[in-house]
Amino acid sequence: MKKYIALMLALLMAFAVCACGSSGDDADVAEDVQLKILDSEYVTEDYAIAVAKESEDLLAKIDAALQELIDDGTVAQVTAYYISGEGELPAFQQEVADDAEVLTMGTNAAFPPYEFVEDDVVVGIDAAVAGLIADKLGMKLEIQDMEFDSIIPAVTSGKVDMGMAGMTVTDERLESVNFSISYATGIQVIIVPTDSDVTNADDIFAKIDAGEDFQIGCQNATTGFIYASDDFGEDHVQAFPKGADAIAALTSGKIDCVIIDNEPAKAFVEANNG
C-alpha cells in the first residue's frame, strides 16, 4: 500500500512539474533534489468533520456514530491500515439498501493517507471512516472530490452534507460551520531539501528577520497556509492547489520549504526520494 501511494505521488508530482511549464534545467534539478522532514513539529491540531450550522440533527448522529467507532477501536484500525499497512481495512458500505438516503461528503482527494484516488475511487482514512459512519446511520455514502477551499462553501450551501478532508477546527471555520468530535490528530511539519541549513521554524524567522526572501509553500486554504501566513507574513508564503504542486516547486528551487501535515509529508518525501 505504501509503495503504491508513493508511486502515485511520484507520478502526480512529475505531472505537476510539467504543468508548471518547467524548463529542462528545472526538471534536472527536480530529479536530483532530495528532501527531508525536520524533526521539530511546527503545529499540532485536531481533525474533525464539518457540518452546516442548521444540520444539528445530522451532526448529533455523526458524533454518536463516530464516538462508537473510536471507542471500539475501528478508527484506530483504519488509521493503522493506511499509515503503517498494519492489519486489515474494516468492511464498509457492503449491505446498503438501494433506497437508502444518501450522505454526501466533500473532500479534496490529494491528501494521502487521509484521501487519495485509487482506481478512480476516492479512498483513505477519511473515506473509510465516512463509509463506516454512513453504515451506522443506514445511509449510502457519496464522495465528491473538489478543491480544498471549496469544501466549506459546499457544506454551507447544501451541496454536500459534510466536509471531511483532514480538516482542522479553527475559529474562522467555526463562523461558517459546526464540527464533529475529533477523530485524528494532525501535525504540521516542515519539508526542506536535505542540504538546507534550516533546522526548525526559528531558523526561518531568523532568515526573514535578516532580510532574506525566504519562500514557504503550502496547500491553499489549509491551516498550514493560515499558520505560515500569520507567523512569517503573506509575502513569504505561496499557496498551491495541491501539496504535490508545492513539492514540485520546492524540488525545482522556486521555494525554500513546504509546510504540510506530517502523514502526507512522509508520502511526498518518500515518493520524491525514491
DAVENLIN-V284496 format. One record per backbone hydrogen bond with DSSP energy under -1.0 kcal/mol. CO is the residue of the C=O (numbers start at 1). NH is the residue of the N-H. Records with the same first field share a line. If there is no record, write none. Layout:
CO=NH / NH
This chain:
1=5
2=6
3=7
4=8
5=9
6=10
7=11
8=12
9=13
10=14
11=15
12=16
13=17
14=18
15=19
16=20
17=22
18=21
23=27
24=28
25=29
26=30
27=31
28=32
29=33
34=194
36=192
43=188
45=186
46=169
47=183
49=180
50=163
51=178
52=55
55=59
56=60
57=61
58=62
59=63
60=64
61=65
62=66
63=67
64=68
65=69
66=70
67=71
68=72
69=74 / 75
70=73
73=77
74=78
75=79
76=80
77=81
78=82
79=83
80=84 / 86
97=100
101=140
103=142
104=161 / 162
105=144
106=164
107=146
108=110
111=114 / 115
113=125
114=126
115=111
116=123
118=121
121=118
123=116
124=128
125=129
126=130
127=131
128=132
129=133
130=134
131=135
132=136
133=137
134=139
135=138
140=103
142=105
144=107
147=150
148=151
150=154
151=155
152=156
153=157
154=159 / 160
162=106
163=50
167=48
170=174
173=176 / 177
178=51
184=47
186=45
187=262
188=42 / 43
189=260
190=38
191=258
192=36
193=196
201=205
202=206
203=207
204=208
205=209
206=210
207=212
208=211
212=214
215=256 / 257
216=238
217=259
218=240
219=222
222=226
223=227
224=228
225=229
226=230
227=231
228=232
229=233
233=236
234=237
236=216
238=218
240=220
242=246
243=247
244=248
245=249
246=250
247=251
248=252
249=254
250=253
257=217
258=191
260=189
261=265
262=266
263=267
264=268
265=269
266=270
267=271
268=272
269=273
270=274
